[in-house]
Amino acid sequence: MGERSGMDIARNVRQLHSEAILIFVTNYPQFSLEGYEVRAFRYLLKRDLEQKLPTCFQQALAEILHTDEVLRFSVSGETYMVPYKNIIYLESRRRIIYLHTQKPERVRDHFYATIEKMTKELEAFGFLRVQKSYLVNMAYINKLNYDWVLLDNGEELPVSQKHYAEIKARYLEWKSKQWRDF
């Protein structure tokens, strides 16, 4: 690998893509403990590669399919992923979507899209459009009023008064489902 070790590359990958699945292939099992630093999914020995790699890939695919859903978007040809559960709300300003997240993500905080597209993608995952420019993760709603919504982080966002009845009904339906599932 030249001057950089596989572990150095894994650290860089983890910084850029926190949800990536890392599989190490090596002849040296003594380095497997370092894999914990970068949350390695598996550590395969080269001598077992032919036998174990197909199963390992199947397990990795299953892990991808069972992890929390993520918002995928591209900026300048680079793809980013942010778990839905970390998004507090999305804000739209002139076809630019701004991410407001629970914890800082190592990704861009904005990308080009329409709020309509984001609404279609995220509604099924507990997001509610409270106003023409705001799509809120209902898990972060502290209080919903006629003309504003208070979020867990203390922010207040405007609520469409015209659509308040529909917004409130959808929020209460979501909330009651959370209690049933609890």
C-alpha positions in Angstrom: 0.0 0.0 0.0 3.0 2.3 -0.1 3.4 4.8 2.7 -0.2 4.5 4.0 -1.5 1.5 5.9 -4.9 0.0 5.5 -5.8 1.3 8.9 -4.9 4.9 7.9 -7.1 4.6 4.9 -9.9 3.1 7.0 -9.7 6.1 9.4 -10.0 8.5 6.4 -13.0 6.5 5.1 -14.7 6.5 8.5 -14.2 10.3 8.8 -15.8 10.9 5.3 -18.5 8.3 5.5 -19.4 7.4 9.1 -21.9 4.7 8.0 -19.6 2.8 5.7 -19.1 -0.9 6.2 -15.4 -1.8 6.4 -14.2 -5.3 5.8 -10.5 -5.9 6.4 -8.7 -8.7 4.5 -5.3 -9.5 5.9 -2.6 -12.1 6.6 -2.0 -10.6 10.1 -4.7 -11.4 12.7 -2.7 -9.6 15.4 -3.8 -6.2 13.9 -7.5 -7.1 14.2 -7.9 -5.3 17.5 -7.1 -2.0 15.7 -10.2 -2.6 13.7 -12.3 -1.5 16.7 -11.0 2.0 16.3 -12.7 2.3 13.0 -15.7 0.1 13.7 -14.7 -2.6 11.2 -17.5 -4.9 10.2 -15.4 -8.0 9.7 -11.7 -9.0 9.7 -11.1 -11.8 7.2 -7.9 -13.8 6.9 -6.6 -14.2 3.4 -6.3 -17.9 3.8 -10.1 -18.1 4.5 -11.1 -15.5 1.9 -12.6 -17.9 -0.7 -14.6 -19.7 1.9 -15.8 -16.8 4.0 -16.0 -13.8 1.7 -19.5 -14.7 0.1 -21.0 -15.1 3.6 -19.3 -11.9 4.7 -20.7 -9.9 1.8 -24.2 -11.3 2.4 -24.0 -10.2 6.1 -22.7 -6.8 5.0 -25.6 -6.4 2.6 -28.1 -7.5 5.3 -26.5 -4.9 7.7 -27.0 -2.2 5.1 -30.6 -3.1 4.6 -31.3 -3.2 8.3 -29.6 0.0 9.4 -31.6 3.1 9.9 -32.7 4.8 6.7 -30.5 7.6 5.5 -30.9 10.7 3.4 -28.6 10.4 0.4 -27.7 13.5 -1.6 -24.9 14.6 -3.9 -22.9 17.8 -3.9 -20.3 18.4 -6.6 -20.4 14.7 -7.6 -19.8 13.4 -4.1 -22.5 11.4 -2.4 -23.3 12.0 1.3 -25.5 10.1 3.7 -27.2 11.4 6.9 -29.3 9.1 9.0 -33.0 10.2 9.2 -32.9 9.9 13.0 -30.2 12.7 13.1 -32.2 15.2 11.1 -34.2 17.6 13.1 -35.7 19.4 10.1 -35.0 20.5 6.6 -35.4 24.1 5.4 -35.9 25.1 1.8 -34.6 28.4 0.4 -34.8 28.8 -3.4 -34.4 25.1 -4.2 -31.6 24.7 -1.7 -32.3 22.3 1.1 -30.5 23.1 4.4 -30.0 20.3 6.9 -30.5 21.0 10.6 -29.2 17.9 12.5 -29.1 16.8 16.1 -25.3 16.3 16.0 -22.9 17.8 13.6 -22.5 15.6 10.5 -19.3 15.5 8.5 -21.2 16.3 5.4 -22.3 19.4 3.6 -25.2 21.1 5.3 -27.0 22.0 2.1 -27.8 20.6 -1.4 -30.1 21.3 -4.3 -33.5 19.7 -4.3 -37.1 20.7 -3.9 -39.0 20.6 -0.6 -41.7 18.6 -2.5 -39.3 15.9 -3.4 -38.0 15.8 0.1 -41.5 15.6 1.5 -42.4 12.6 -0.7 -39.2 10.8 0.3 -39.4 11.5 4.1 -43.1 11.5 5.0 -43.1 7.7 5.5 -40.2 8.1 8.0 -41.9 10.4 10.4 -41.3 13.8 8.7 -44.1 16.4 8.6 -44.3 19.5 6.4 -45.4 22.2 8.8 -45.0 25.1 6.4 -44.0 25.7 2.7 -40.3 25.8 3.6 -40.0 23.4 6.6 -40.1 19.6 6.8 -39.8 18.5 10.5 -38.8 15.2 12.0 -41.8 14.6 14.3 -39.6 12.9 16.8 -38.1 16.3 17.7 -41.4 18.2 18.1 -41.9 19.4 21.6 -45.1 21.4 21.1 -47.3 22.1 18.1 -49.4 25.3 18.1 -51.7 27.0 15.6 -48.9 29.1 14.1 -45.6 27.7 15.4 -43.9 24.4 16.4 -41.4 24.2 19.2 -38.6 21.7 18.7 -36.6 19.8 21.3 -33.6 22.0 20.5 -35.5 25.2 21.5 -36.1 26.4 18.0 -39.5 27.7 16.9 -40.6 27.3 13.3 -43.7 28.7 11.7 -46.7 26.5 11.0 -49.1 27.0 8.1 -52.3 28.3 9.6 -54.2 27.4 6.4 -53.2 23.7 6.8 -53.0 23.5 10.6 -55.9 21.1 11.0 -54.3 18.6 8.6 -50.8 19.1 10.1 -52.2 18.5 13.6 -54.1 15.4 12.6 -51.0 13.9 10.9 -48.9 14.7 14.0 -51.4 13.2 16.4 -51.8 10.1 14.2 -48.0 9.7 14.2 -47.8 10.3 18.0 -50.5 7.7 18.8 -48.7 5.1 16.6 -45.5 5.8 18.6 -47.4 5.0 21.8 -48.9 1.8 20.3 -45.5 0.6 19.2 -44.0 1.5 22.6 
